[in-house]
Amino acid sequence: MSEAGSPRPGTRDDGTHDDDASLAEFGYKPELKRTLGNFHTFAAGISYISILTGTFQLFYFGISHGGPAYWWSWPMVFCGQLMVALCFCELAARYPVAGSIYNWAKRMGGPHIGWLGGWMMLTATMVSLAAVALAYQVTLPQISSWFQLIGNGSGRTDAAANAVLLGSILILFTTLVNAFGVKLMARINSAGVAIELIAAIVLIVLLAAHITRGPSAVTETFGLGAGQSLGYFGAFLTASLASAYVMYGFDTASSLGEESKDPGRNAPRAILRALVASFLIGGLILLFALLAVPDLHAKELSVDGLQYVVLSTLGSTVGQIVLWCVVIAITVCELAVHTAGIRLAFAMARDNNLPAASLLAKVSPRFQTPVLPAIVIGLVAVAILLINVNQPQIFSVITSIAIIMIYLAYLMVTVPMLIQRLRGRWTPAEGTFSLGRFGLPVNILAVLWGLAMSLNLAWPRAAVYNATGPQHWYLRWGAFLFIGIVAGGGFLYYWFVQRKRTGVLEGHAAGS
């Protein structure tokens, strides 16, 4: 750890910048090609967050459980995640390396915490890859019934089975793109993000032009929460999952640090820009959708969600154009999630911290990217979909578990970072991003937020984990069971097997 007053890591004596200096601190040699500029890193962060994907995928969930007033969960989640993002900005400026969550947790909390944080994030990424792929089902059949390839959509499991098929096709596409290298991925991702941002702004303008009611609409609760012990607050906490699902993944900008130019400066900016842009644009889309929809009480709102708002408000032609833009957004979001997972797997394998590490850490000399992790992560995500092929609650269950695991992985960074601050051992990089005297309170808030939201999301609600009968205790407690098995089983494997092999692989070490 650098001492206060020392030069910014990565600065040579002549004042020029060395992008690979942070790698040397971890004992790695540079292997990935630096081709990504400012917009590429920003695009990686914002495409993972993906405003259109998240808002269109879970708007129905928020409305059905919290009514229009669920909109207030959007600024609530933003404020909490901003605290986390600010901590990550300091880390991104100091350590812009691949597999950011894993390497940050390792540097802040030691090798054991690092492995657990990386393992949780890697598993969460594969579950997220499956969860995002399900968004095709929410959108494509709304464009045309031709996309309902299995059944006619009226059967109990038609939607889930069709979602698995469409999602598997999407995962195959992202696997191929990522296997062919970061340059192709960045071009597709940047083009998709540009289309998404333009479409989102146009959608805001169009919805604003069709406003039919005043802002008091976002105070409507529809009487939800009646009979619950916490009243509407309990319903609101359930509905907040719809917002929590969107605003994460901003750390992706730093996870591509070994392939970015001047990542110590660009990664923190990209993290904040991606989160703030998503909050502003997404918040306006949700607000104007609630103010513009012809019938705020329409049952389609809690079934078809924003897709219904767009088609009923803007008409079929304009609505379908917007929905095609949503499909593009889902595609680049899936691409970014897959990319982040590959970098994380590569980072852990480089430390010999995964089975078959030497194969997973191998960088293709032709494509200059790890190819095997792209294939393995894609196969696991498809397997997760297939396991849930006949599960009617597939959307809320997989989405919920993915979000909780990512929040927990973030805690594996923010908690050790807080301990380092309290011990006086944390010194931000000079000349880049620093929270200064606000670092400690921001870090405390980030930890409290992460703990509270993880518990809220994992709470054994029937509405989330067992929405359709019959009721089973193992479904209600599914988040605790699944995450407990993944975390406990994974750590036992690490402690008794992998821990003895840990160390930077020959060929990846600095000086090799």
Salt bridges, closest charged atoms under 4 A:
ASP19 OD1 - HIS17 NE2 2.95
ASP20 OD1 - ARG34 NH2 2.82
GLU25 OE2 - ARG94 NH1 2.81
GLU31 OE2 - HIS508 ND1 2.61
GLU90 OE1 - ARG421 NH2 2.55
GLU258 OE2 - ARG350 NH2 2.93
GLU259 OE2 - ARG343 NH2 2.70
ASP262 OD1 - HIS17 NE2 3.26
ASP262 OD2 - ARG265 NE 3.83
ASP351 OD2 - LYS106 NZ 2.61
